[in-house]
Amino acid sequence: MKHEKKVLPSQFIKDFLDFIQNAKADYDYNFEAMRKEDRITQDYLHMLELEDLSYRERSKIATKLTANRQARRTHKDMVEEL
């Protein structure tokens, strides 16, 4: 016969409250990171709109913009999940 360790209700409550606190911290971090990526997006779009860029320069910005949007999507997905 296997003996199971009894977990006190107070431990369940503590674990749950720790989970909530960690989820809130993760949410805040990802929300701010998503906003930062939004600002970077605007910077790239302004460069494309306002600067006289060569094809090569536009291509580099477009590549950076793609990575930026993927990073934003990762943070947004975490915000939605949390």
C-alpha positions as CSV (number, residue, x, y, z in Angstrom):
1,M,0.0,0.0,0.0
2,K,1.4,3.3,-1.1
3,H,1.3,6.3,1.3
4,E,0.3,9.6,-0.2
5,K,1.5,12.8,1.4
6,K,-1.4,15.0,2.4
7,V,-1.4,18.5,1.1
8,L,-3.0,21.1,3.3
9,P,-5.6,23.4,1.9
10,S,-3.5,26.4,2.8
11,Q,-0.8,25.1,0.5
12,F,-3.3,24.8,-2.4
13,I,-4.3,28.4,-1.8
14,K,-0.7,29.6,-1.6
15,D,0.2,27.8,-4.8
16,F,-2.9,29.3,-6.5
17,L,-2.0,32.9,-5.3
18,D,1.6,32.4,-6.5
19,F,0.3,31.3,-9.9
20,I,-1.9,34.4,-10.1
21,Q,0.9,36.7,-9.1
22,N,3.3,35.1,-11.7
23,A,0.6,35.3,-14.4
24,K,0.1,39.0,-13.7
25,A,3.8,39.6,-13.9
26,D,4.0,37.7,-17.2
27,Y,1.0,39.5,-18.6
28,D,2.5,42.9,-17.7
29,Y,5.9,42.0,-19.2
30,N,4.3,40.8,-22.5
31,F,1.9,43.7,-22.7
32,E,4.7,46.2,-22.4
33,A,6.9,44.2,-24.9
34,M,4.0,44.2,-27.3
35,R,3.6,48.0,-27.0
36,K,7.4,48.4,-27.5
37,E,7.1,46.3,-30.7
38,D,4.2,48.6,-31.9
39,R,6.4,51.6,-31.5
40,I,9.2,50.0,-33.4
41,T,6.7,49.1,-36.2
42,Q,5.8,52.7,-36.4
43,D,9.4,53.7,-36.7
44,Y,10.0,51.3,-39.6
45,L,6.8,52.5,-41.3
46,H,7.9,56.1,-41.0
47,M,11.3,55.3,-42.4
48,L,9.7,53.6,-45.4
49,E,7.2,56.5,-45.9
50,L,9.4,59.5,-45.3
51,E,13.0,58.6,-46.1
52,D,14.5,58.5,-49.6
53,L,15.7,54.9,-49.4
54,S,17.4,52.7,-52.0
55,Y,15.9,49.3,-52.8
56,R,18.5,47.6,-50.7
57,E,17.7,49.9,-47.7
58,R,14.0,49.3,-48.1
59,S,14.6,45.6,-48.3
60,K,16.6,45.6,-45.0
61,I,13.8,47.6,-43.3
62,A,11.2,45.2,-44.6
63,T,13.2,42.2,-43.2
64,K,13.4,44.0,-39.8
65,L,9.7,44.8,-40.0
66,T,8.9,41.1,-40.5
67,A,11.0,40.1,-37.5
68,N,9.4,42.9,-35.5
69,R,5.8,41.7,-36.4
70,Q,6.7,38.1,-35.5
71,A,8.0,39.2,-32.1
72,R,4.9,41.3,-31.5
73,R,2.7,38.3,-32.4
74,T,4.5,36.2,-29.8
75,H,3.9,38.8,-27.1
76,K,0.3,39.4,-28.2
77,D,-0.4,35.6,-28.1
78,M,0.9,35.4,-24.5
79,V,-1.2,38.5,-23.5
80,E,-4.3,36.8,-24.9
81,E,-3.5,33.5,-23.2
82,L,-2.8,35.1,-19.8
